[in-house]
Amino acid sequence: MNTRHWFLLLFSLSYLSCQKEFAAEENSSSSIRFYQNPSSFFVHKAKPTPDGGRIFVGETAANGFIYKHDAQGNEEWTRYSNGERDEYYWDVVACSDGGYITVGATKSPSKGAININFDGYATKYSSTGNVEWEYVISTTDRASFYTVLEMPDGSFMLAGTQFSTLSNIYRTWIVGLSSQGKQQFSRLFSIGPCFSIGLSLALDPDGKCLLAGISSLSCQQFEVVSYQTFLLKFTPNTGSIYWQKIYKQHTRGYKRTRIFPTMTLLAEQNKFVIGSSFEDASSYLTAQLLTTDLSGNLVHEQKYYGVGHFLFQQVQKSKHGGYLLLGGSVVGDSISADYEFVQASVLRVSEDGNKEWQSIFGGQSNNSLALVTQERESEIDVAGFFTTKNREQFHVFSFITDEKGVLKDEK
């Protein structure tokens, strides 16, 4: 299983079919704003920032990049990892000191990498995009970080996966770093027979750490056949596990779709919410929310279809209560062609999980995903990632909707 190949998040769909499940508000692209970006770039994650802006991370043809917008949607700065070999950023967090920390992987020996198949990599940036420190943990096998969390004391938790050629399995990987990027601990866990990966970290109300991810439910000759969702609670100083929960939700594997799994974990005062993709028994992709109590016991699960398949990217807690699910709706009758139309989609659900509305943006000549929102009193600022059908142009885009998801004119 080649993790790198899964980075073809949007363009390598191989089997989906599409049927209309419910009426959705579809918006024209006349008021959508496009930004000039590096060539051959790909956005892996976007987050809102405390100043009302947003931050994007991903990869160009060979390097990771971090890209900052202000509260008005104007470009502030872009920085690159500048390694001599392949590097990428997968996640980013806005830090309490006004800076940012990114995590991903690198092959660059000058940064300490010794593995030709990637080593885990973190970079701390200042508020203006200057590199403050870099961290690489060298392994004998390929490894990557996919999620990062800042702790109240300014230290950091990193999680992802590490592959062992000796046992031929991927194991969940947790690393603790000081505020200056010094390693405090490193732990590996096997969850499932051949594969597990940590995808989203959060802070428990009692100060402990939570990690959600996926692991193999079954394997055949070291190839994953089906997946399950897991949730861990662990200590922030040593990475020791308090408890582990498994939710056998994924009936089939992501490998058939070649979509890298995405997941968001939200820790609230009285519950935990896990947003993810789900493939049902009919090979249909949906967004899924799992709600648990504070002990990790499953309380509720809900699936959400788009106009066709829904490619989940992130769930954000709404300032007005409930949740915003971001991603893309697959449009078209066949997935056997080289490309499929994927339109940016925002879906709002209530606090108890009931669907309130869904809006879809863009025409059928491009592929796009909604990745991040900033909510204001009566409007929602949405940003995402766009490419033309022939993949000749790649852009970050943004647009403003009202509180019901109806597109407004650009500011």
Backbone torsions as a table, in degrees:
resi	resn	phi	psi	omega
1	MET	NA	118.9	-176.8
2	ASN	-101.1	106.0	-177.0
3	THR	-59.9	-36.6	-178.7
4	ARG	-57.5	-38.5	-178.5
5	HIS	-64.3	-24.9	-179.5
6	TRP	-72.3	-6.4	-180.0
7	PHE	-70.9	-10.3	175.4
8	LEU	-76.5	71.9	-171.2
9	LEU	-64.2	-37.9	-167.7
10	LEU	-113.5	-27.4	-165.7
11	PHE	-101.3	-3.0	-176.0
12	SER	-113.7	26.1	177.4
13	LEU	-59.5	136.3	-168.2
14	SER	-123.4	-8.6	-173.1
15	TYR	-150.2	-0.1	-170.8
16	LEU	-67.5	150.1	167.0
17	SER	-122.9	161.5	-170.7
18	CYS	-130.7	134.1	172.4
19	GLN	-143.1	149.7	-176.1
20	LYS	-78.7	123.9	-178.1
21	GLU	-97.5	-34.6	-179.3
22	PHE	-161.4	160.8	-179.7
23	ALA	-71.0	137.4	178.0
24	ALA	-135.8	152.4	177.9
25	GLU	-74.8	118.8	179.3
26	GLU	-108.1	129.9	-173.5
27	ASN	-111.9	145.0	175.8
28	SER	-74.2	166.7	-176.7
29	SER	-97.0	12.3	-173.4
30	SER	-66.0	-26.5	-177.3
31	SER	-107.2	16.3	180.0
32	ILE	-89.8	133.4	-176.7
33	ARG	-98.0	130.6	179.8
34	PHE	-111.8	147.6	-176.8
35	TYR	-117.0	146.3	174.0
36	GLN	-76.3	130.2	-174.7
37	ASN	-131.2	169.6	173.9
38	PRO	-59.6	149.3	178.2
39	SER	-70.3	150.0	176.5
40	SER	54.3	41.4	179.6
41	PHE	-101.3	160.0	178.6
42	PHE	-143.0	126.2	179.7
43	VAL	-86.6	125.5	176.5
44	HIS	-97.4	-33.0	-176.4
45	LYS	-153.1	146.6	174.9
46	ALA	-137.2	143.0	-178.0
47	LYS	-136.9	149.7	170.1
48	PRO	-71.7	152.6	180.0
49	THR	-115.3	156.3	-176.2
50	PRO	-60.3	-23.8	180.0
51	ASP	-84.8	8.1	179.9
52	GLY	89.6	0.6	178.2
53	GLY	-94.1	-151.6	179.6
54	ARG	-153.5	157.0	-178.8
55	ILE	-130.8	135.5	-179.5
56	PHE	-118.7	144.0	171.4
57	VAL	-135.9	156.3	179.5
58	GLY	177.0	-141.0	-177.9
59	GLU	-145.0	146.9	168.7
60	THR	-95.2	-159.0	-179.7
61	ALA	-61.0	-29.2	-176.2
62	ALA	-140.9	-15.1	-173.5
63	ASN	-126.5	157.3	169.6
64	GLY	-77.3	155.0	175.6
65	PHE	-138.6	154.8	173.6
66	ILE	-131.1	135.8	-165.0
67	TYR	-139.1	119.6	-171.9
68	LYS	-111.2	133.8	171.6
69	HIS	-112.4	148.3	173.5
70	ASP	-86.9	-174.8	-175.2
71	ALA	-67.3	-20.7	177.7
72	GLN	-91.9	3.8	179.7
73	GLY	83.4	11.0	178.3
74	ASN	-85.5	144.8	178.6
75	GLU	-69.6	129.1	177.1
76	GLU	-99.1	-54.1	-179.8
77	TRP	-161.7	158.3	175.1
78	THR	-132.9	137.4	176.9
79	ARG	-131.8	154.8	-178.9
80	TYR	-122.8	153.5	-178.6
81	SER	-72.4	-26.5	172.0
82	ASN	58.7	38.1	173.1
83	GLY	-82.7	159.4	179.4
84	GLU	-81.8	-10.7	175.1
85	ARG	-131.5	179.9	-173.8
86	ASP	-56.4	136.8	175.0
87	GLU	-146.2	155.2	173.2
88	TYR	-151.4	155.6	171.1
89	TYR	-108.2	135.0	-178.9
90	TRP	-110.8	-32.0	-178.3
91	ASP	-139.5	160.4	180.0
92	VAL	-147.6	146.5	176.4
93	VAL	-134.8	136.3	171.3
94	ALA	-76.2	128.2	-173.4
95	CYS	-95.7	161.7	-177.5
96	SER	-66.3	-21.3	178.8
97	ASP	-88.1	6.1	179.3
98	GLY	93.8	-7.8	179.1
99	GLY	-92.9	-162.5	-176.7
100	TYR	-142.3	147.9	171.9
101	ILE	-122.0	133.2	177.4
102	THR	-114.3	152.4	174.6
103	VAL	-135.0	152.7	179.6
104	GLY	179.1	-125.6	-177.3
105	ALA	-155.2	158.2	-180.0
106	THR	-144.4	154.0	170.4
107	LYS	-112.5	4.3	-169.3
108	SER	-79.5	115.8	179.1
109	PRO	-61.6	-31.7	-178.9
110	SER	-64.2	-18.9	178.2
111	LYS	-99.8	2.1	177.5
112	GLY	106.3	-0.2	179.9
113	ALA	-71.7	136.7	176.5
114	ILE	-120.1	-1.9	-173.3
115	ASN	-107.7	124.2	179.7
116	ILE	-69.5	-11.5	-179.7
117	ASN	-106.4	23.2	177.0
118	PHE	90.3	139.6	169.7
119	ASP	-120.4	155.4	179.9
120	GLY	-63.3	144.1	-167.1
121	TYR	-147.1	133.9	175.0
122	ALA	-135.9	145.1	177.9
123	THR	-135.0	130.7	175.9
124	LYS	-101.7	123.6	179.0
125	TYR	-109.9	150.8	171.7
126	SER	-77.4	178.3	-179.8
127	SER	-65.1	-22.0	179.5
128	THR	-102.9	7.9	174.8
129	GLY	91.4	12.9	175.5
130	ASN	-84.4	138.6	179.7
131	VAL	-72.6	125.6	177.7
132	GLU	-97.6	-39.6	173.0
133	TRP	-162.7	159.3	175.2
134	GLU	-127.2	149.7	179.3
135	TYR	-134.0	128.5	174.5
136	VAL	-129.1	129.1	173.9
137	ILE	-108.2	114.8	-175.0
138	SER	-83.3	136.8	179.4
139	THR	-130.4	162.8	177.1
140	THR	-79.7	-14.3	179.8
141	ASP	-128.2	169.5	-176.2
142	ARG	-69.0	146.9	-175.5
143	ALA	-154.2	157.7	179.2
144	SER	-158.9	147.9	169.4
145	PHE	-97.7	141.7	-180.0
146	TYR	-123.6	-7.0	-178.8
147	THR	-153.9	149.5	-178.6
148	VAL	-142.4	148.5	-178.6
149	LEU	-140.6	132.1	171.9
150	GLU	-88.3	134.1	178.2
151	MET	-88.4	163.7	-179.2
152	PRO	-58.4	-27.7	179.9
153	ASP	-88.3	6.3	178.8
154	GLY	89.9	-3.9	174.5
155	SER	-79.0	176.8	-173.7
156	PHE	-133.8	144.9	169.1
157	MET	-109.6	133.8	177.3
158	LEU	-122.6	145.0	178.0
159	ALA	-146.2	155.2	-179.9
160	GLY	-178.7	-129.4	-179.1
161	THR	-149.4	153.6	177.1
162	GLN	-136.3	132.8	-176.8
163	PHE	-97.6	138.8	176.5
164	SER	-113.0	118.0	177.0
165	THR	-71.2	-25.1	-179.9
166	LEU	-66.2	-45.9	-179.5
167	SER	-100.8	-9.8	178.7
168	ASN	60.7	42.1	177.8
169	ILE	-134.3	154.2	170.7
170	TYR	-96.6	131.1	179.7
171	ARG	-118.6	146.0	175.3
172	THR	-65.4	138.7	-171.9
173	TRP	-127.5	128.2	177.1
174	ILE	-124.9	131.5	179.4
175	VAL	-131.5	135.6	173.5
176	GLY	-104.1	133.3	177.7
177	LEU	-122.0	147.5	172.5
178	SER	-73.5	174.4	179.2
179	SER	-64.4	-18.5	178.6
180	GLN	-102.2	10.8	175.0
181	GLY	83.9	20.4	177.3
182	LYS	-93.4	133.9	-177.1
183	GLN	-67.7	132.8	177.7
184	GLN	-105.5	-34.9	174.2
185	PHE	-163.4	163.4	175.0
186	SER	-144.8	126.0	-177.6
187	ARG	-130.9	142.9	176.1
188	LEU	-120.0	139.6	179.8
189	PHE	-133.3	137.1	173.4
190	SER	-97.9	116.4	178.7
191	ILE	-125.5	105.7	-173.8
192	GLY	97.9	161.5	-170.6
193	PRO	-70.7	-27.7	-175.9
194	CYS	-144.7	-4.6	-174.1
195	PHE	-158.9	134.1	167.6
196	SER	-155.4	146.8	-175.3
197	ILE	-147.3	131.0	174.6
198	GLY	-83.2	129.9	-171.5
199	LEU	-120.2	-24.3	-177.1
200	SER	-153.3	124.7	178.6
201	LEU	-101.9	150.8	174.6
202	ALA	-152.4	162.5	-180.0
203	LEU	-100.5	122.9	177.5
204	ASP	-66.9	150.8	177.9
205	PRO	-56.9	-24.6	180.0
206	ASP	-90.9	7.7	176.2
207	GLY	93.5	-4.3	175.4
208	LYS	-82.3	172.5	-178.8
209	CYS	-104.4	147.9	176.3
210	LEU	-122.3	142.9	177.1
211	LEU	-136.3	124.2	174.1
212	ALA	-107.6	148.3	179.2
213	GLY	-169.3	-166.6	177.0
214	ILE	-125.5	152.0	175.5
215	SER	-140.9	165.2	-179.4
216	SER	-74.1	135.9	172.3
217	LEU	-90.4	-35.4	176.7
218	SER	-152.9	152.4	-179.3
219	CYS	-137.4	153.9	173.5
220	GLN	-131.3	114.4	-178.8
221	GLN	52.5	48.4	176.7
222	PHE	66.5	12.5	173.0
223	GLU	-105.4	133.5	-176.9
224	VAL	-72.5	129.5	177.5
225	VAL	-98.0	-42.1	180.0
226	SER	-147.9	161.2	-172.2
227	TYR	-123.4	161.7	172.2
228	GLN	-137.1	154.8	176.8
229	THR	-90.2	140.6	174.8
230	PHE	-126.7	159.7	175.1
231	LEU	-138.4	126.1	179.1
232	LEU	-115.3	145.6	166.8
233	LYS	-117.0	127.3	-175.1
234	PHE	-141.5	163.3	-178.4
235	THR	-78.0	140.9	-178.3
236	PRO	-76.7	-15.4	-177.2
237	ASN	-94.0	-25.2	-178.2
238	THR	-130.1	-14.9	-176.7
239	GLY	80.3	11.9	178.7
240	SER	-70.7	137.3	-175.4
241	ILE	-81.6	130.0	171.1
242	TYR	-81.9	-52.9	176.3
243	TRP	-152.0	161.8	-179.0
244	GLN	-137.7	132.4	179.4
245	LYS	-123.8	143.0	177.8
246	ILE	-119.9	133.4	177.4
247	TYR	-121.2	110.6	-173.4
248	LYS	-84.2	74.6	-172.3
249	GLN	-100.3	-32.0	-172.7
250	HIS	-87.7	112.4	-175.5
251	THR	-78.5	-20.8	179.4
252	ARG	-138.4	173.0	-174.9
253	GLY	-91.2	156.1	173.7
254	TYR	-70.0	-20.5	-172.1
255	LYS	-60.8	-32.3	-179.1
256	ARG	-64.6	-33.2	-179.5
257	THR	-92.1	-14.5	-177.8
258	ARG	55.9	33.5	174.8
259	ILE	-102.2	123.9	179.3
260	PHE	-66.4	132.1	-176.5
261	PRO	-65.5	137.7	176.2
262	THR	-120.3	149.5	-175.3
263	MET	-155.9	145.4	174.7
264	THR	-129.6	129.5	176.1
265	LEU	-110.1	124.6	175.9
266	LEU	-113.6	125.3	177.4
267	ALA	-104.2	111.9	179.2
268	GLU	-106.7	176.1	-173.7
269	GLN	-64.7	-30.4	-176.1
270	ASN	-126.1	7.8	-178.9
271	LYS	-166.4	164.0	170.9
272	PHE	-115.9	141.9	-180.0
273	VAL	-125.1	127.1	178.6
274	ILE	-114.9	118.0	175.0
275	GLY	-101.7	137.0	-177.6
276	SER	-160.9	174.0	169.7
277	SER	-83.3	156.0	178.5
278	PHE	-143.4	135.7	174.4
279	GLU	-112.0	116.7	-174.8
280	ASP	-83.0	-178.5	-175.3
281	ALA	-65.4	-17.2	177.9
282	SER	-95.4	16.0	-179.3
283	SER	61.2	37.4	-178.8
284	TYR	-108.1	128.7	-179.8
285	LEU	-88.7	131.5	178.3
286	THR	-135.2	169.3	165.6
287	ALA	-88.7	149.2	-177.1
288	GLN	-137.8	137.1	171.3
289	LEU	-116.7	124.7	172.7
290	LEU	-107.2	129.4	177.5
291	THR	-114.0	130.5	179.0
292	THR	-124.4	164.7	170.3
293	ASP	-80.9	-176.2	-175.1
294	LEU	-73.6	-6.7	173.7
295	SER	-99.1	4.8	178.1
296	GLY	84.7	7.0	179.4
297	ASN	-78.5	131.3	-176.7
298	LEU	-65.6	127.1	179.9
299	VAL	-107.1	-39.8	-174.7
300	HIS	-155.6	145.8	171.8
301	GLU	-136.0	143.5	-177.5
302	GLN	-144.7	137.6	178.4
303	LYS	-113.3	147.8	-176.1
304	TYR	-132.1	122.8	178.5
305	TYR	-94.8	150.3	171.9
306	GLY	-94.6	-159.5	170.1
307	VAL	-85.3	84.8	-164.1
308	GLY	98.5	-155.9	179.5
309	HIS	-69.5	146.6	176.8
310	PHE	-111.6	118.8	179.1
311	LEU	-93.4	99.1	-175.7
312	PHE	-70.4	138.5	175.7
313	GLN	-122.9	-40.2	-177.1
314	GLN	-163.4	150.2	169.1
315	VAL	-119.0	135.3	177.6
316	GLN	-122.1	141.2	174.7
317	LYS	-71.1	128.3	-180.0
318	SER	-78.3	141.8	175.6
319	LYS	-66.3	-17.3	-178.4
320	HIS	-103.8	16.1	-176.9
321	GLY	90.4	150.9	-177.5
322	GLY	81.2	-161.2	-171.5
323	TYR	-141.6	151.8	172.5
324	LEU	-112.3	120.5	177.0
325	LEU	-98.9	128.1	-174.9
326	LEU	-116.6	146.1	178.1
327	GLY	166.7	-136.9	-178.9
328	GLY	-147.4	146.6	174.3
329	SER	-101.6	130.7	179.9
330	VAL	-81.8	127.1	-177.4
331	VAL	-118.2	130.0	179.8
332	GLY	135.9	162.9	-175.6
333	ASP	-99.3	-11.2	-176.8
334	SER	-141.0	140.2	176.3
335	ILE	-107.6	3.8	-177.2
336	SER	-75.4	-19.0	177.8
337	ALA	-70.8	168.8	-177.6
338	ASP	-65.5	-29.8	-177.0
339	TYR	-133.0	156.8	177.1
340	GLU	-132.6	153.1	178.6
341	PHE	-85.2	119.4	177.0
342	VAL	-121.4	119.1	-174.5
343	GLN	-108.7	134.8	180.0
344	ALA	-53.4	137.0	-173.4
345	SER	-141.0	138.0	174.0
346	VAL	-123.1	127.2	-177.2
347	LEU	-124.1	125.1	179.8
348	ARG	-103.8	133.1	175.7
349	VAL	-126.0	154.5	-178.6
350	SER	-76.6	175.6	-179.6
351	GLU	-59.6	-34.5	179.1
352	ASP	-92.2	10.4	170.5
353	GLY	95.4	2.8	180.0
354	ASN	-78.8	135.4	180.0
355	LYS	-71.1	129.6	-179.4
356	GLU	-104.6	-45.9	175.5
357	TRP	-161.6	160.3	172.4
358	GLN	-137.4	135.5	175.5
359	SER	-120.2	143.5	-179.7
360	ILE	-123.6	138.8	-172.1
361	PHE	-128.3	139.1	175.4
362	GLY	105.8	163.5	179.9
363	GLY	-98.3	-176.2	-176.5
364	GLN	-94.2	41.3	176.2
365	SER	-128.4	15.1	-177.7
366	ASN	-152.8	170.5	171.4
367	ASN	-117.7	136.6	-178.5
368	SER	-151.8	152.7	175.9
369	LEU	-132.1	134.7	169.6
370	ALA	-80.7	131.1	-172.8
371	LEU	-119.4	-29.8	-171.8
372	VAL	-156.3	149.5	176.2
373	THR	-132.5	155.2	165.5
374	GLN	-125.7	122.9	-179.5
375	GLU	-94.9	136.1	170.9
376	ARG	-116.4	-172.9	-171.7
377	GLU	-58.0	-44.8	-174.9
378	SER	-130.8	18.9	-179.5
379	GLU	-152.2	162.7	179.5
380	ILE	-125.3	125.1	177.4
381	ASP	-96.3	114.3	-175.3
382	VAL	-110.5	137.6	174.7
383	ALA	-134.3	155.4	-178.3
384	GLY	-165.1	-159.4	-172.9
385	PHE	-125.7	136.2	-172.4
386	PHE	-135.4	143.5	169.1
387	THR	-142.1	146.5	174.1
388	THR	-68.4	161.9	-174.8
389	LYS	-56.9	-38.6	-178.6
390	ASN	-88.1	6.4	178.0
391	ARG	61.3	28.5	177.5
392	GLU	-83.1	-24.5	-179.8
393	GLN	-130.6	138.5	177.1
394	PHE	-125.0	133.7	-176.9
395	HIS	-145.7	150.9	158.6
396	VAL	-85.9	141.7	178.8
397	PHE	-132.4	162.9	174.4
398	SER	-150.2	159.0	176.5
399	PHE	-159.3	163.3	-179.2
400	ILE	-113.1	133.2	173.0
401	THR	-120.1	164.3	169.8
402	ASP	-78.4	-175.2	-175.3
403	GLU	-70.0	-7.5	176.9
404	LYS	-105.2	6.5	177.3
405	GLY	86.1	12.1	179.4
406	VAL	-87.8	129.6	-174.8
407	LEU	-63.2	132.9	175.0
408	LYS	-101.5	164.8	172.9
409	ASP	-66.0	147.2	178.6
410	GLU	-61.0	143.1	178.5
411	LYS	-58.6	NA	NA
